[in-house]
Amino acid sequence: MPLYSIVAYSAALKTVDFIVEGLDRSKTAMIVTEQTDTVCGLLSDEFECGMTVIDACGYYSAKEKISYI
């Protein structure tokens, strides 16, 4: 019987965590592009959120690229 109460308590705790914190979590995507200004402007207008810009270099093409997170 004690095991059932521990499992029920754990499930209830996870449910409360999801209700309190789960609704505020956001998704993340990484976009690699050479058209930095265009992509940044479109994403900023559409999602109204900030972005992190990382300088990168293409392995095969050896071209400069920018990653957005």
Biopython code that builds the backbone (N, CA, C, O; Angstrom):
import numpy as np
from Bio.PDB.StructureBuilder import StructureBuilder

atoms = [
    (1, "MET", "N", (0.787, -1.205, 0.000)),
    (1, "MET", "CA", (0.000, 0.000, 0.000)),
    (1, "MET", "C", (0.836, 1.280, 0.000)),
    (1, "MET", "O", (0.455, 2.239, -0.672)),
    (2, "PRO", "N", (1.948, 1.339, 0.715)),
    (2, "PRO", "CA", (2.717, 2.584, 0.703)),
    (2, "PRO", "C", (3.204, 2.967, -0.696)),
    (2, "PRO", "O", (3.337, 4.151, -1.006)),
    (3, "LEU", "N", (3.467, 1.976, -1.530)),
    (3, "LEU", "CA", (3.936, 2.269, -2.873)),
    (3, "LEU", "C", (2.877, 3.013, -3.679)),
    (3, "LEU", "O", (3.206, 3.917, -4.446)),
    (4, "TYR", "N", (1.615, 2.643, -3.513)),
    (4, "TYR", "CA", (0.530, 3.321, -4.222)),
    (4, "TYR", "C", (0.436, 4.790, -3.825)),
    (4, "TYR", "O", (0.200, 5.651, -4.672)),
    (5, "SER", "N", (0.621, 5.074, -2.546)),
    (5, "SER", "CA", (0.537, 6.470, -2.108)),
    (5, "SER", "C", (1.715, 7.285, -2.638)),
    (5, "SER", "O", (1.558, 8.466, -2.950)),
    (6, "ILE", "N", (2.880, 6.673, -2.742)),
    (6, "ILE", "CA", (4.043, 7.372, -3.296)),
    (6, "ILE", "C", (3.820, 7.658, -4.774)),
    (6, "ILE", "O", (4.121, 8.756, -5.242)),
    (7, "VAL", "N", (3.296, 6.688, -5.516)),
    (7, "VAL", "CA", (3.032, 6.876, -6.936)),
    (7, "VAL", "C", (1.963, 7.951, -7.135)),
    (7, "VAL", "O", (2.103, 8.806, -8.009)),
    (8, "ALA", "N", (0.905, 7.914, -6.338)),
    (8, "ALA", "CA", (-0.162, 8.921, -6.453)),
    (8, "ALA", "C", (0.373, 10.307, -6.115)),
    (8, "ALA", "O", (0.038, 11.278, -6.794)),
    (9, "TYR", "N", (1.193, 10.412, -5.085)),
    (9, "TYR", "CA", (1.775, 11.696, -4.713)),
    (9, "TYR", "C", (2.678, 12.225, -5.828)),
    (9, "TYR", "O", (2.647, 13.414, -6.146)),
    (10, "SER", "N", (3.478, 11.340, -6.416)),
    (10, "SER", "CA", (4.375, 11.753, -7.497)),
    (10, "SER", "C", (3.588, 12.224, -8.716)),
    (10, "SER", "O", (3.942, 13.231, -9.330)),
    (11, "ALA", "N", (2.532, 11.508, -9.068)),
    (11, "ALA", "CA", (1.711, 11.905, -10.215)),
    (11, "ALA", "C", (1.029, 13.247, -9.950)),
    (11, "ALA", "O", (0.966, 14.096, -10.839)),
    (12, "ALA", "N", (0.526, 13.439, -8.751)),
    (12, "ALA", "CA", (-0.119, 14.710, -8.418)),
    (12, "ALA", "C", (0.884, 15.859, -8.451)),
    (12, "ALA", "O", (0.556, 16.950, -8.917)),
    (13, "LEU", "N", (2.075, 15.632, -7.974)),
    (13, "LEU", "CA", (3.107, 16.665, -7.990)),
    (13, "LEU", "C", (3.490, 17.047, -9.416)),
    (13, "LEU", "O", (3.647, 18.232, -9.712)),
    (14, "LYS", "N", (3.642, 16.070, -10.300)),
    (14, "LYS", "CA", (3.956, 16.354, -11.705)),
    (14, "LYS", "C", (2.812, 17.103, -12.384)),
    (14, "LYS", "O", (3.056, 17.983, -13.209)),
    (15, "THR", "N", (1.578, 16.767, -12.048)),
    (15, "THR", "CA", (0.424, 17.454, -12.623)),
    (15, "THR", "C", (0.401, 18.911, -12.204)),
    (15, "THR", "O", (0.155, 19.789, -13.031)),
    (16, "VAL", "N", (0.651, 19.179, -10.941)),
    (16, "VAL", "CA", (0.683, 20.561, -10.455)),
    (16, "VAL", "C", (1.828, 21.318, -11.114)),
    (16, "VAL", "O", (1.652, 22.475, -11.495)),
    (17, "ASP", "N", (2.988, 20.702, -11.257)),
    (17, "ASP", "CA", (4.114, 21.347, -11.931)),
    (17, "ASP", "C", (3.757, 21.706, -13.369)),
    (17, "ASP", "O", (4.096, 22.792, -13.840)),
    (18, "PHE", "N", (3.070, 20.794, -14.072)),
    (18, "PHE", "CA", (2.693, 21.063, -15.456)),
    (18, "PHE", "C", (1.708, 22.224, -15.538)),
    (18, "PHE", "O", (1.830, 23.078, -16.417)),
    (19, "ILE", "N", (0.755, 22.263, -14.650)),
    (19, "ILE", "CA", (-0.245, 23.340, -14.669)),
    (19, "ILE", "C", (0.408, 24.679, -14.358)),
    (19, "ILE", "O", (0.109, 25.676, -15.016)),
    (20, "VAL", "N", (1.283, 24.719, -13.381)),
    (20, "VAL", "CA", (1.905, 25.976, -12.970)),
    (20, "VAL", "C", (2.978, 26.426, -13.953)),
    (20, "VAL", "O", (2.991, 27.589, -14.358)),
    (21, "GLU", "N", (3.879, 25.524, -14.343)),
    (21, "GLU", "CA", (5.021, 25.895, -15.174)),
    (21, "GLU", "C", (4.859, 25.527, -16.636)),
    (21, "GLU", "O", (5.456, 26.180, -17.492)),
    (22, "GLY", "N", (4.088, 24.525, -16.952)),
    (22, "GLY", "CA", (3.983, 24.009, -18.312)),
    (22, "GLY", "C", (3.366, 24.986, -19.279)),
    (22, "GLY", "O", (3.720, 24.981, -20.458)),
    (23, "LEU", "N", (2.466, 25.817, -18.831)),
    (23, "LEU", "CA", (1.810, 26.750, -19.721)),
    (23, "LEU", "C", (2.718, 27.918, -20.097)),
    (23, "LEU", "O", (2.482, 28.582, -21.107)),
    (24, "ASP", "N", (3.748, 28.177, -19.303)),
    (24, "ASP", "CA", (4.654, 29.290, -19.564)),
    (24, "ASP", "C", (5.869, 28.889, -20.391)),
    (24, "ASP", "O", (6.636, 29.756, -20.810)),
    (25, "ARG", "N", (6.054, 27.629, -20.627)),
    (25, "ARG", "CA", (7.222, 27.180, -21.389)),
    (25, "ARG", "C", (7.033, 27.492, -22.860)),
    (25, "ARG", "O", (5.910, 27.519, -23.364)),
    (26, "SER", "N", (8.129, 27.725, -23.532)),
    (26, "SER", "CA", (8.061, 28.038, -24.955)),
    (26, "SER", "C", (8.929, 27.058, -25.727)),
    (26, "SER", "O", (9.752, 26.352, -25.145)),
    (27, "LYS", "N", (8.747, 27.021, -27.003)),
    (27, "LYS", "CA", (9.515, 26.146, -27.876)),
    (27, "LYS", "C", (10.709, 26.913, -28.432)),
    (27, "LYS", "O", (10.690, 28.141, -28.524)),
    (28, "THR", "N", (11.732, 26.175, -28.797)),
    (28, "THR", "CA", (12.949, 26.769, -29.340)),
    (28, "THR", "C", (13.273, 26.120, -30.678)),
    (28, "THR", "O", (13.072, 24.919, -30.862)),
    (29, "ALA", "N", (13.769, 26.915, -31.600)),
    (29, "ALA", "CA", (14.196, 26.396, -32.900)),
    (29, "ALA", "C", (15.518, 27.052, -33.270)),
    (29, "ALA", "O", (15.769, 28.201, -32.906)),
    (30, "MET", "N", (16.358, 26.326, -33.989)),
    (30, "MET", "CA", (17.603, 26.895, -34.489)),
    (30, "MET", "C", (17.493, 27.005, -36.001)),
    (30, "MET", "O", (17.191, 26.025, -36.681)),
    (31, "ILE", "N", (17.738, 28.193, -36.521)),
    (31, "ILE", "CA", (17.659, 28.464, -37.949)),
    (31, "ILE", "C", (19.039, 28.920, -38.418)),
    (31, "ILE", "O", (19.610, 29.852, -37.853)),
    (32, "VAL", "N", (19.566, 28.275, -39.431)),
    (32, "VAL", "CA", (20.861, 28.656, -40.007)),
    (32, "VAL", "C", (20.590, 29.253, -41.376)),
    (32, "VAL", "O", (19.958, 28.616, -42.218)),
    (33, "THR", "N", (21.066, 30.481, -41.604)),
    (33, "THR", "CA", (20.768, 31.167, -42.856)),
    (33, "THR", "C", (21.860, 32.151, -43.221)),
    (33, "THR", "O", (22.654, 32.566, -42.376)),
    (34, "GLU", "N", (21.888, 32.517, -44.492)),
    (34, "GLU", "CA", (22.768, 33.575, -44.960)),
    (34, "GLU", "C", (22.015, 34.899, -45.060)),
    (34, "GLU", "O", (22.642, 35.952, -45.177)),
    (35, "GLN", "N", (20.699, 34.866, -45.016)),
    (35, "GLN", "CA", (19.859, 36.057, -45.142)),
    (35, "GLN", "C", (19.426, 36.528, -43.751)),
    (35, "GLN", "O", (18.263, 36.388, -43.372)),
    (36, "THR", "N", (20.354, 37.074, -43.015)),
    (36, "THR", "CA", (20.126, 37.386, -41.606)),
    (36, "THR", "C", (19.062, 38.464, -41.383)),
    (36, "THR", "O", (18.167, 38.285, -40.558)),
    (37, "ASP", "N", (19.150, 39.553, -42.093)),
    (37, "ASP", "CA", (18.220, 40.661, -41.862)),
    (37, "ASP", "C", (16.780, 40.279, -42.196)),
    (37, "ASP", "O", (15.855, 40.623, -41.460)),
    (38, "THR", "N", (16.598, 39.575, -43.294)),
    (38, "THR", "CA", (15.254, 39.178, -43.712)),
    (38, "THR", "C", (14.618, 38.226, -42.706)),
    (38, "THR", "O", (13.486, 38.444, -42.273)),
    (39, "VAL", "N", (15.337, 37.177, -42.335)),
    (39, "VAL", "CA", (14.798, 36.177, -41.414)),
    (39, "VAL", "C", (14.550, 36.785, -40.050)),
    (39, "VAL", "O", (13.505, 36.542, -39.446)),
    (40, "CYS", "N", (15.476, 37.557, -39.562)),
    (40, "CYS", "CA", (15.332, 38.182, -38.246)),
    (40, "CYS", "C", (14.119, 39.117, -38.215)),
    (40, "CYS", "O", (13.351, 39.105, -37.253)),
    (41, "GLY", "N", (13.948, 39.914, -39.247)),
    (41, "GLY", "CA", (12.817, 40.832, -39.304)),
    (41, "GLY", "C", (11.487, 40.110, -39.349)),
    (41, "GLY", "O", (10.552, 40.491, -38.645)),
    (42, "LEU", "N", (11.389, 39.067, -40.172)),
    (42, "LEU", "CA", (10.139, 38.315, -40.280)),
    (42, "LEU", "C", (9.784, 37.601, -38.982)),
    (42, "LEU", "O", (8.634, 37.643, -38.546)),
    (43, "LEU", "N", (10.754, 36.953, -38.367)),
    (43, "LEU", "CA", (10.486, 36.245, -37.114)),
    (43, "LEU", "C", (10.118, 37.205, -35.985)),
    (43, "LEU", "O", (9.213, 36.925, -35.198)),
    (44, "SER", "N", (10.806, 38.312, -35.909)),
    (44, "SER", "CA", (10.526, 39.286, -34.871)),
    (44, "SER", "C", (9.123, 39.863, -35.018)),
    (44, "SER", "O", (8.417, 40.036, -34.024)),
    (45, "ASP", "N", (8.713, 40.162, -36.248)),
    (45, "ASP", "CA", (7.370, 40.690, -36.480)),
    (45, "ASP", "C", (6.285, 39.661, -36.186)),
    (45, "ASP", "O", (5.249, 39.994, -35.611)),
    (46, "GLU", "N", (6.522, 38.409, -36.581)),
    (46, "GLU", "CA", (5.499, 37.373, -36.436)),
    (46, "GLU", "C", (5.329, 36.905, -34.989)),
    (46, "GLU", "O", (4.202, 36.812, -34.502)),
    (47, "PHE", "N", (6.431, 36.611, -34.300)),
    (47, "PHE", "CA", (6.357, 36.017, -32.975)),
    (47, "PHE", "C", (6.522, 37.018, -31.840)),
    (47, "PHE", "O", (6.244, 36.689, -30.687)),
    (48, "GLU", "N", (6.962, 38.219, -32.141)),
    (48, "GLU", "CA", (7.169, 39.263, -31.133)),
    (48, "GLU", "C", (7.997, 38.756, -29.951)),
    (48, "GLU", "O", (7.613, 38.897, -28.790)),
    (49, "CYS", "N", (9.155, 38.155, -30.288)),
    (49, "CYS", "CA", (10.038, 37.652, -29.238)),
    (49, "CYS", "C", (11.483, 37.929, -29.633)),
    (49, "CYS", "O", (11.773, 38.290, -30.774)),
    (50, "GLY", "N", (12.371, 37.753, -28.681)),
    (50, "GLY", "CA", (13.783, 37.995, -28.926)),
    (50, "GLY", "C", (14.463, 36.791, -29.539)),
    (50, "GLY", "O", (13.931, 35.681, -29.518)),
    (51, "MET", "N", (15.640, 37.020, -30.082)),
    (51, "MET", "CA", (16.429, 35.963, -30.699)),
    (51, "MET", "C", (17.877, 36.092, -30.264)),
    (51, "MET", "O", (18.345, 37.184, -29.943)),
    (52, "THR", "N", (18.571, 34.989, -30.254)),
    (52, "THR", "CA", (20.005, 34.973, -30.003)),
    (52, "THR", "C", (20.701, 34.695, -31.328)),
    (52, "THR", "O", (20.369, 33.729, -32.014)),
    (53, "VAL", "N", (21.657, 35.528, -31.687)),
    (53, "VAL", "CA", (22.363, 35.394, -32.964)),
    (53, "VAL", "C", (23.752, 34.824, -32.695)),
    (53, "VAL", "O", (24.477, 35.311, -31.828)),
    (54, "ILE", "N", (24.115, 33.780, -33.451)),
    (54, "ILE", "CA", (25.413, 33.130, -33.301)),
    (54, "ILE", "C", (26.103, 33.115, -34.656)),
    (54, "ILE", "O", (25.523, 32.652, -35.638)),
    (55, "ASP", "N", (27.324, 33.611, -34.725)),
    (55, "ASP", "CA", (28.097, 33.550, -35.963)),
    (55, "ASP", "C", (28.534, 32.114, -36.217)),
    (55, "ASP", "O", (28.911, 31.401, -35.287)),
    (56, "ALA", "N", (28.483, 31.690, -37.474)),
    (56, "ALA", "CA", (28.870, 30.320, -37.824)),
    (56, "ALA", "C", (29.516, 30.310, -39.202)),
    (56, "ALA", "O", (29.433, 31.284, -39.950)),
    (57, "CYS", "N", (30.154, 29.202, -39.523)),
    (57, "CYS", "CA", (30.780, 29.022, -40.826)),
    (57, "CYS", "C", (30.349, 27.665, -41.364)),
    (57, "CYS", "O", (30.427, 26.663, -40.653)),
    (58, "GLY", "N", (29.893, 27.624, -42.619)),
    (58, "GLY", "CA", (29.480, 26.361, -43.233)),
    (58, "GLY", "C", (30.657, 25.423, -43.403)),
    (58, "GLY", "O", (31.734, 25.845, -43.825)),
    (59, "TYR", "N", (30.463, 24.158, -43.080)),
    (59, "TYR", "CA", (31.564, 23.198, -43.162)),
    (59, "TYR", "C", (31.937, 22.914, -44.615)),
    (59, "TYR", "O", (33.113, 22.977, -44.971)),
    (60, "TYR", "N", (30.958, 22.605, -45.451)),
    (60, "TYR", "CA", (31.251, 22.259, -46.848)),
    (60, "TYR", "C", (31.490, 23.487, -47.709)),
    (60, "TYR", "O", (32.393, 23.499, -48.545)),
    (61, "SER", "N", (30.676, 24.528, -47.505)),
    (61, "SER", "CA", (30.804, 25.718, -48.368)),
    (61, "SER", "C", (31.824, 26.720, -47.852)),
    (61, "SER", "O", (32.281, 27.570, -48.616)),
    (62, "ALA", "N", (32.190, 26.648, -46.589)),
    (62, "ALA", "CA", (33.120, 27.574, -45.943)),
    (62, "ALA", "C", (32.597, 29.021, -45.996)),
    (62, "ALA", "O", (33.379, 29.967, -45.901)),
    (63, "LYS", "N", (31.274, 29.188, -46.149)),
    (63, "LYS", "CA", (30.658, 30.522, -46.161)),
    (63, "LYS", "C", (30.227, 30.908, -44.753)),
    (63, "LYS", "O", (29.882, 30.060, -43.930)),
    (64, "GLU", "N", (30.258, 32.209, -44.504)),
    (64, "GLU", "CA", (29.770, 32.714, -43.231)),
    (64, "GLU", "C", (28.260, 32.547, -43.158)),
    (64, "GLU", "O", (27.553, 32.846, -44.120)),
    (65, "LYS", "N", (27.769, 32.078, -42.034)),
    (65, "LYS", "CA", (26.342, 31.909, -41.816)),
    (65, "LYS", "C", (26.005, 32.416, -40.425)),
    (65, "LYS", "O", (26.889, 32.571, -39.582)),
    (66, "ILE", "N", (24.739, 32.670, -40.190)),
    (66, "ILE", "CA", (24.273, 33.129, -38.888)),
    (66, "ILE", "C", (23.224, 32.144, -38.394)),
    (66, "ILE", "O", (22.351, 31.736, -39.160)),
    (67, "SER", "N", (23.298, 31.759, -37.128)),
    (67, "SER", "CA", (22.301, 30.900, -36.507)),
    (67, "SER", "C", (21.452, 31.727, -35.575)),
    (67, "SER", "O", (21.969, 32.555, -34.824)),
    (68, "TYR", "N", (20.154, 31.511, -35.617)),
    (68, "TYR", "CA", (19.220, 32.151, -34.692)),
    (68, "TYR", "C", (18.665, 31.114, -33.776)),
    (68, "TYR", "O", (18.291, 30.024, -34.208)),
    (69, "ILE", "N", (18.606, 31.442, -32.507)),
    (69, "ILE", "CA", (17.983, 30.533, -31.542)),
    (69, "ILE", "C", (16.813, 31.271, -30.933)),
    (69, "ILE", "O", (16.114, 30.722, -30.081)),
]
sb = StructureBuilder()
sb.init_structure("model")
sb.init_model(0)
sb.init_chain("A")
sb.init_seg("    ")
for serial, (resi, resn, name, xyz) in enumerate(atoms, 1):
    if name == "N":
        sb.init_residue(resn, " ", resi, " ")
    sb.init_atom(name, np.array(xyz, "f"), 0.0, 1.0, " ", f" {name:<3s}", serial, name[0])
structure = sb.get_structure()
